[in-house]
Structure formats: C-alpha cells, structure tokens
C-alpha cells in the first residue's frame, strides 16, 4: 500500500541509499520507524526498486538480477 515517501540514514537491507513509498516493501520494513525521515531525502536518492515494482512503476533494466529467483518466472 502506498504511504508518504520516507528515507533513512540507515539502509536497512538496501544496497544503496533510496527512498521508499510502499509499506509492503521488505526493504522498507527492515528500517525501524524511529529511523524513518519524511520526504525523499537529499538530492540524488533514487526510489526503491521494490517499492516501484509493488506500485507498478517502471523499473531500471538491470534490476532483474536482484529480484528473487522464485519471482522471475511468473
């Protein structure tokens, strides 16, 4: 489900600094609520690819290799 955008100085399970906007995202769930800051963060942060997939947005081409194997062949 969509939530207001947030970011964190902690990456949680993310490989890079991103902002989140979906509460079903497992990367977003790995960030404790205490460490969530409102907004998209400093300039240059990208949107979390998992949040984008969950909301049906376009995802960068190279992202497929990070998607779990069980989800690739659906």
Buried (B, 14 or more C-beta within 10 A) or exposed (E): EEBEBBBBEEBBEBEEBBBBBBEEBEBBEEBEEEEBEEEBBEEEBEBBBBBBBBBEEEBEEEEEEEEEEEEEEE
